[in-house]
Amino acid sequence: MLANGRNRKRIANKAHAGRGQETKWEMSDKLSASHKPLKPVKESNKISAREITPPSVYFNRRNFIRAGILAASAVATGAVYRKLNPVGTDTAPTIQTATIEGVQKPAATATNNDSGFTVNEAQTSFENITHYNNFYEFSTHKEEVAVKASNFKTDGWTVSVEGLANKPKVFTLGDLLKIAPPEERIYRMRCVEAWSMVIPWVGFSFSKLLAAVEPLSSAKYVAFETLLDPARMPGQNSDVLNWPYVEGLRMDEAMNPLAILASGIYGRALPPQDGAPIRMVIPWKYGFKGIKSIVKIKLVETQPRTTWSDYAPDEYGFYANVNPHVDHPRWSQATEQRIGEPGRRPTLMFNGY
């Protein structure tokens, strides 16, 4: 059921409820001694066009954190990114995944536009969506992910939904995708690294899965877990993060109709580099909340641990709502680079949702 204008306002109010906690996590002055923050660039609107780092060498936050380099200016920052992220020479094949049948597209009406299920903005190309990826399970270099994930197989995939539920169940991928008809959702995606895309996802509201397992009243949060298999996901052989990748949502956020289980892009099944076979998309939050290649969902009473909050709690909060007024400790969040476009654009509060 599409959310109307009143529901959309309620959505924004619920998201706003976590803003204070986000500020506490992301702007705390009690920073870890081993991860000292860099000063945010406060004058990002004054960066000239020639100083904008192109997507092919845009920064990788893991390398940036591990390097511990102080960037004195936007120009110096660009130089650091170019040094740490050289343009790759590998060419990733374009994977032709299966067409998803029966995708329901939102009608181009004012009511449906107001729902947030679609945006009237140019969609990011399939090439960019599938070849500019953060997926450290395969590589910390965005342009290498598609290459290293190209042989990833999802045969026999299951998702265990467990914890505080009346009807916990281990779903085969086929059973999971039968819970609701596939819908097209054209969402903005805002990375915490200050770049963005517009992606035509295919999926359905996560609330429909929750309805199928019937959460208990004591379930206040939802915890998610990515596959742990270093043989299939070679990046897990490194210590760049604590594996497996885990994420979480407050229950009311998970029930929000905008939060979806996504199984495809551009009408086709997700390619490996974009989180195959099933992932979360929460458009009003920074992209790292959209956990990929999910194998476990657990309904719990207390706030679950999350990978990035564990690694750097002063930089990556649990709520992670997109907020242009709260800078990352090392860069401004006021503007973003839309991949495939020149220049920068202002970031919208809650990413416009």
N, C-alpha and C positions, 0 to 999 in steps of 0.2 A: 504494500500500500504506500502510495507516495505521501511524503510529508508535505503539509500545506504551510502557508506563511507563518501561521501561529506556531506550528510544530518547529519550524526552523528557528524562530526566536527562542523557543524553549531549548533547542539544541545548543544555541550560542550561550544561553545562560548556564546550562550544565557544564559546558566546556569552560566557561569563565570561573566556575566554582573551584577549579584546580589551579587557577592562575597564581594565587598566593604561594601555594606549595612549589610551583615551578620556579617562582622568583627566589624562594628560599634555597632550592637546590642549585639553580644555575647562576645566581648572583652572590652566593655566599662568599664572605671575605675570609672564611676559615678554610683556605685552600690547602690541598695536599702538598707537602714539601717536595714530593717527587714529580709533581705535575704543575709547576708554576705557570700561571696564565700569562699570555701576552696581552698587551694593552689593545683593546678594540680599536679598529680604525674608525674614528668618529666622523670623518669627512669623506665617506664613500661616494657622496654625490659629486665630489670634485675630481674624481678620477677621470682622466682623459680616455678617449676611445682607444688610443694606442697602448694604454697601460692595462687594458682588460685582458686577463689571461684567457686564451681560447679553451674550449672544453677538452681538447686533446691533451692539455698539460695542466688542467685545473687541479686544485689541491686535493690530496688524499689525507684525511684528517689523522689516520693512524700513523702515517709516516711523519706528519707534522708534530704529533704529540711525542712520538719516540725521539725525534730529532732534538726537541727542546730548543728551537731556534727563536731568538727575539727578532721580530720584524719591525724595524723602525719606521717604515712607511709602506704605502701601498706598492710602490715600485720595488722595494726590497722584498716584500712578500711575494710578488710575482716572480722574482728571480729565484726565490727559494722553491716555489712550486715547480718551476721549470727544471731546477736541478734535481729535485726529488722524484719528479714524475716525467721522465723523458718519454717522448712519443714512441710508442711501441711499433715494431715492424711486423708483428704477427698479423695475419689476416684471418678473421673469424668467419667461417661460413655462415650464410643466412639459413637458419634452420626452419624448414617448413613443417610446422606442427599441424595437427589435425584441426579442421574447421569445426567449430562448436555449433551444433544445430539448434534451431529454435530460439535464438537470442532475441529477447524482447527489448526493443529500443524505446527510450522515453520519447513521447511525442513532443514536437517543437512548439510547445504552448507556454504561455506565461506561468501557468500553474506548475508545470513540470520543471521549468527553469528555476522557479522559486524554491522548489524542493531541494535544490542542490545536486540533483542526480545528473545534471549536465551543465556545462558552461559554454558560453558563446565566445570561445577563444580558439585560435588555431591549435590543432593537435600536433604534438611532437611527432616527428617521423618515426616509423617503425624501426628504421636503421639506428637512430639515436637511442630509442628506448631499449633496443636489444644489444647495443654495443657500447653503452656508457653506463656501467653498472657498479654499484657498491654491493658486493657479495663476498665477504672475506673468507667464507668457506672455500672459495676457489682461488681468489687472489686479492691482494690489497690494491692492485692497479686496475682501474676501471676498464681500460681497454683490453686487458688480458682475460677478464672474467669469461667472456663469451667463448674464447678459445679453450680455456681450461675446463669449461662446463659442457663442451659440445658433445661429449660421450656419456653424459650423466643420464642414467636410466631410472625410470620411476615405476617399472613393472612391479605389481604386487603391493603397491603403496597402501598403507593403512594409517588411520588417524584415531588415536585413542582419546575419547572424551570421558573423563573420570572425575572423581572428587565428590563434591557436595551436590549430587544430582539424584533424582528419583530413578532415572533411566540411563545410567552410564552405559556406554557402548563403544566397541572398537568398530569403526566404520571402514569398509573398503572404500577406495576412492570413488568407485562407481555408485555405491550407496550414498556416500556423502553428497555427490553432485545431483542425486535424485531428490534431495530434500526440498528444493525449490527450483523453478525454472530459471535459466540463466538470463541475467539482465545486463544491458550495457550501461555502464556508469562512466561518464566522462568527467574525470576529476583533475584538479590541479594537484601536483605532487611537489612539495617544498622540502628539499633536503636541508638538514641543519648546516650544511656547508655553504649555504647561500646560493644554490642553483635550483632550478625548478624545471618541470615538464608539465604538459597536459596529456594525460594518458586515457585512452578509451578502454577501460577494464571490462571484463566479463565476470560476473559473479552474482552473489545474492547476499542480502543483509544477514550478518552474523546472528542476529536475533532469531532467525528462523532455525538455526542449528540449536540455539539455546532452548527454544520452545520444544524441540524434539526430545531433549534430554531432561527437561523439567528441573531447573535449578532449585535447590532448597532455599528457604528464606535466609539461611545462615551464609549462603554464598555471596560474598561482597565483591570479589575480584575474580578475574579470569587470568590464568597463567598459561603461556604458550611456550612450546619447545620445538626447535629445529632438529632435523635428523643429525645424529652423530655417527659419522662413518668416514673416517679419514681416507679410506681406500677410494671412496667415490668422491669425496670432497677434500682434495689435497691440501687446501689451506688450513684444514684442521690439524695438520701435522706440525703447524707452527704454534708458537705461544703468543701470537699477537692478541688473542682474546682468550677468555676462559670458555671452553666449549662444553656442552653445546650452547648455541645462542638461545637466550631466553628473553621473553618479553611479558608484559602484563597490561591489563586494563581494569579500571574500576567497572563494576557490573553495569551501572547506568550508562557508561560510555559504550560498553560492548553491546548494549541493547539499542543504542542509537541507530536509526535506519541507514545512516550514511556509512557506518562501519560495515565493511563487506569481507566475505571470504571470496577471494578472486581466484579464478581458474584459467583466465585468458586475457589476451590483449588483442585489439583489432580483429575480434571475432574468431580468433584461433587459440588453441590451448597454449598456456604459458610455456615459453622456451626455458630451458634450464637456468640461464643467467638471470632471469627475471623472477625466479622463485618457484619453479615447477615442483610438484604439480598443483600446490595449493598454498596460498599466502593470505595474510591480512592486509587490508588497505584502510587507513583511518585518515581521511583527507584533511582534517583540521589540525593534525599533529605532524611533527617533523618525520621525515621518511624512515628513520631508523626504528620507529615504532611498528612499521609494517613488516613483521617477521615473515620469513620465507620458508618454503619447504617444511611445512609443519607436520609433525608426527604425534604431538601430544598437546591436548588442551585439558587443563585441570581447573575446576571451580573450587575456590578456596575462600577462607574467611578473612585472612589477613593479607596485606599488600605483599605481592610476590617480589622476589629479587628480579632485576633486569640486567642484562649484560653491560650496557653502557653506563648505567648508574653505578654498577659495581666497580667498573674500571675507573671512572672519573666522576664521582658524585657531585663535584663542584661545577661540572661542565654539562652533564646530561641528566636532566631530571626525570622522574618517573612519569609525570604528566606530559611534558614535552609538547605543549600546545604552541602552535606557531604564533609568535608574538614579536612584531617589529620593534616594540618598545623595550624589549629585554635583550640586550646584546649577549652573545656568547662571550666568555671572558677574553677570547682572542680575536674576535672580529665582530663587525656590526651585523645585525639581522634586519636592518631597516630596508635594505634593497636585495634584489636577487638577480642572477643571470639566468634568463630563460634559455635553455639549450636550443640552439638553432636560430636564435635571434641575436642581433647586435645590441650593444648597450645593456643597461640595467633597468629594472622596473621596481617600483615600490612594492614591498611585501605587504599583503593584506592581513589584518588582524584575523586570527584563526584561519588563515589562508583563504579568507573570504566566505567561510561557512558559519 
